[in-house]
Amino acid sequence: MLSGNWKEKNKDSIKYAGDGAKKSIDKGLKQASTFMADADEGTSFEDVQNASVKWELANNSNNRELSNKARNEMIGHLSKENKEIY
């Protein structure tokens, strides 16, 4: 499973995450495949995974500004041409 590789690469950070953050990480990793299906050719799956996890963590922080910034980062990874809201 690709998300297992992401978790292995980030295991030192994940060990400090609380239960809520771990759920957000899992949700972000699961969504990454869906986002990747609509991504431009040449898009890095690892970049999409990272952006998806950040977006989920930001969404659950109840910080709208942080959430919007993470969403825009996700959009940037999905398409070099289309910067509209995903």
JOCOR-V725758 format. One record per residue. N is the residue number from 0. RES is the residue in three letters. SS is DSSP state (H for helix, E for strand, L for the rest). PHI is phi in whole degrees, 0 to 359 (999 if undefined). PSI is psi in whole degrees, 0 to 359 (NA if undefined). Layout:
((N;RES;SS;PHI;PSI) (N;RES;SS;PHI;PSI))
This chain:
((0;MET;L;999;132) (1;LEU;H;297;323) (2;SER;H;295;333) (3;GLY;H;299;322) (4;ASN;H;297;319) (5;TRP;H;297;315) (6;LYS;H;295;322) (7;GLU;H;295;316) (8;LYS;H;295;333) (9;ASN;L;248;18) (10;LYS;H;300;326) (11;ASP;H;294;324) (12;SER;H;283;320) (13;ILE;H;297;328) (14;LYS;L;297;342) (15;TYR;L;266;355) (16;ALA;L;280;143) (17;GLY;L;280;177) (18;ASP;H;300;318) (19;GLY;H;297;318) (20;ALA;H;294;320) (21;LYS;H;296;323) (22;LYS;H;294;320) (23;SER;H;296;319) (24;ILE;H;299;312) (25;ASP;H;299;318) (26;LYS;H;295;317) (27;GLY;H;299;319) (28;LEU;H;293;321) (29;LYS;H;294;321) (30;GLN;H;288;336) (31;ALA;H;303;321) (32;SER;H;297;321) (33;THR;H;295;314) (34;PHE;H;298;320) (35;MET;H;297;328) (36;ALA;H;299;333) (37;ASP;L;257;4) (38;ALA;L;281;158) (39;ASP;L;295;154) (40;GLU;L;300;139) (41;GLY;L;90;358) (42;THR;L;290;135) (43;SER;L;281;125) (44;PHE;H;297;324) (45;GLU;H;297;320) (46;ASP;H;296;318) (47;VAL;H;294;319) (48;GLN;H;300;312) (49;ASN;H;300;314) (50;ALA;H;294;321) (51;SER;H;295;318) (52;VAL;H;295;315) (53;LYS;H;301;318) (54;TRP;H;297;315) (55;GLU;H;296;317) (56;LEU;H;298;318) (57;ALA;H;293;319) (58;ASN;H;301;321) (59;ASN;L;277;357) (60;SER;L;275;350) (61;ASN;L;61;30) (62;ASN;L;247;101) (63;ARG;H;299;319) (64;GLU;H;298;315) (65;LEU;H;295;319) (66;SER;H;297;316) (67;ASN;H;296;320) (68;LYS;H;297;317) (69;ALA;H;294;321) (70;ARG;H;298;316) (71;ASN;H;295;325) (72;GLU;H;296;318) (73;MET;H;300;313) (74;ILE;H;300;319) (75;GLY;H;298;325) (76;HIS;H;284;332) (77;LEU;H;282;325) (78;SER;L;211;129) (79;LYS;L;280;340) (80;GLU;L;256;320) (81;ASN;L;262;111) (82;LYS;L;254;13) (83;GLU;L;289;161) (84;ILE;L;299;131) (85;TYR;L;291;NA))
